[in-house]
Amino acid sequence: EYVLLMARGAAIAYPKDASAMLMMMDLHPGDTVLESGSGSGALSLYLSRAVGSKGRVVSYEIREDHHNLAKKNYRQWRASWEIGHMEEWPDNVDFILKDITAAAEDMRSVTFDAIVLDMLNPQAALPVVYPSLKHGGVCAVYLANITQVIALLDRIRTRKLPFLCERIIDVTHRNWLVLPVPYIARPSYWQDAHSAFLTKLRKFQPPLS
């Protein structure tokens, strides 16, 4: 519930979409994940929980206001978590204020188990980040419009990037209202409808020429 109530700058990845992206990436405790587009920090929190205290999330953001808000929301969540729990929430997210397309040098020293891109033009980031993604690793991309998905796949094709598009989905939940008196059972007026297109890209080993 915290991600729905916390302060926002950028629009957040809603829980239904974040959960689907986590399943796409099949994250485990101890994994190292790259996130581009910290936004308000909602997805960063989900990634933080998934990789656990032995894992790491490296989160890039190009806008300073979003970067600062994501750090603030993450810090406040960790503080509030400690109120009702004996153990601390892991301090496992590195927030970096930098354009991911200018981070090629940063990428050379690390291997990522998965990558998640939530940015306007993710195709611009792929040539920079893909060398650091392990073979067989998943890059999950969050996009608002289907035209962005088309542009992404077209860039992969024209640049011959080593990615296979496995799935493109959008997640909708149909909420129901059920009351025993006076025996109401119908779809709720409030629905969790379409919010984004989620694209699952898997890195493959190009054949030797």
N, C-alpha and C positions, 0 to 999 in steps of 0.2 A: 504493500500500500504506500510505502514511503515514496516510491518513484512517481506515483500519481499525484502526490500532495506536495512534493518538494518544489522549490523555486525553479522556474524554467527560463531559459533564454531561447535555445533552439528547441524545436519539437522533439519529444522523447520517442524512443522505441517502446511501444506499449508491451506489457507483460506477455500477451499472446504472441507477439512477433519475436520478442527476445527469447522466449522459450523455444520457439521453432528454430531460431538461428543457433541456439546452443545445441539442439539436437542435430542440426546439420553438421556442426563442427565436431561433435562427439568429444567434447572436452573431458579431460581427466585431471584429478589433483596432480599438481606438479608440472602441468603444461605451461608453455610460454606462448602468449597470444599477442598479436599486434592489432590494435584498434586505430583506425583513422577516422576522426570525427568524434571527439569527446562529447561535443554538444553540451547537454546539461548533466551528463554523467550517469544517466540511467542504465545504459547498457554496460558501462564500466563496472557498475555494482554487480550485475549478473555475472559478468566475466570473472570478477574478483572472487565471488563465491564458488564458481565452477572450478577454478584452478587451485584454490585453497592456499594454505600458508606456505607450501613448498613451490607454488607456481608463481608466474609473473605476468602482468598485463602491462604492455607498453602502449600508451594512448596519446596519439598526436592530435593537435587541434591548431588550425591556422588563425582563428580569431581569439584575441586576448580576452574579450569579455566572456566568451563561452569557456575558454580554458580556466579562467578564474572561478566561474560558477561551478564547473564540474569538480574542481578541487574542493570548493566550499561544501558542496552537497556530499561529496565522499567523506570529508572530514566530519561533517555533522552526523552522517549515518554511523560512522565508527564510534563516535561519542555516545550516541543514543543506544547503540547496540550494547555497550558496556553496562548500561543501567540495569538491564534484565538478564544478563548472561555472565557467567563466571569467567569465560575465556574471552580474549580480545578478538575483534574482527581483524583478519590479516591485513597488514599494511603492505599490500602487494601490487599496487598500481602506480606506475610512473607516468605522470602527466607531463607532456612535452609540448611547449608552444613553438610550433614549427610547421611549415608547409611540407607535407609528406613527400611531395614531388621533388623537394630539394634535400631529401634525407638519404640519398643513395649511399653516402659514406657511412651513415649510422647503421645501415642494414648489413654491412659487410661483416660485422663482428658478432652476429647473432643468428640463430636458426629458430624459426617460429613453427610451432605445431599447428597453428591455425591463424587465419587473418580475417578480420571483419572490417568492412568498409561501409561507412555511413556518411557519404559526401556527395556533392552535386555532380562531380565528374570522376567517378571511380576509375574510369578507363585511363585517366592520366596518371594514376598511382600504380597501376598494375606493372608497367615495365620496371618500376623502381623496387617494388616489394617482392615480386615473384621469385627472384633468386634466393631470398632468405626463407622462403616457405619450403618445408621439407617435402620430398617427393611423396605423393599420395595425400598431402595435406589439403584441407578445404579452405577456400576463401569464400566467406558468406558476404553477400552484398545487399544492403538495404536501400531500396530506391522507391521514390514516391510515384513515378510515372512509368508507364510501359514503354514510352519512347526512350527513356533513359536506359532501360534494359536492352532495347534494340541497338542503341549506340554503343553500349558496353560490349555486346556480343560481336558487333561489327568490328570494333577495334581489336578484339581478340583474334578475329579471322584475318584482318588485313595485316596485323603485326606478327601473325603466326606465333602468338604467345602460347605456352604449354598448359593450357587450361581446357578441361572438358566441362561443358555445362550439363550438370546432372538433373537439376530441377529448377523450375521457376514456379513459385506458389504465392498465393495471398491467403491470409488466415482470417476467417470470420467465425464468430461464435454466435449461435442463436440462443438467446436467453429466453427462458420460459417463466411465466407467472402461474403458480399453482396454489390455489387457496381451497381448503376443504369446505369452507362455507363462504359464499353460496356456490360451491362447486365450480370454481373458475379454473380452467386449464387452457392457456393460450400463449402464443408468443408474446413476450414483453414488448411494450412500446419502446423501450431502450435497448438497442442492439449494439453489439461490438462488431461493426461492419468492416469493410476494407479500409486499411490504413497504409499498406505498403506492399510492394512486390519484393519478395525475398528470392535471391538467385544464389544457387549453390554451384560453385566452381571448384573442380578438383584438379590439382596440379599433377601432370603426368610426365614421365620421362620421355623426351623426344627420341625417336629412333635414330641410330647412328647413320649418317649419310655415307 
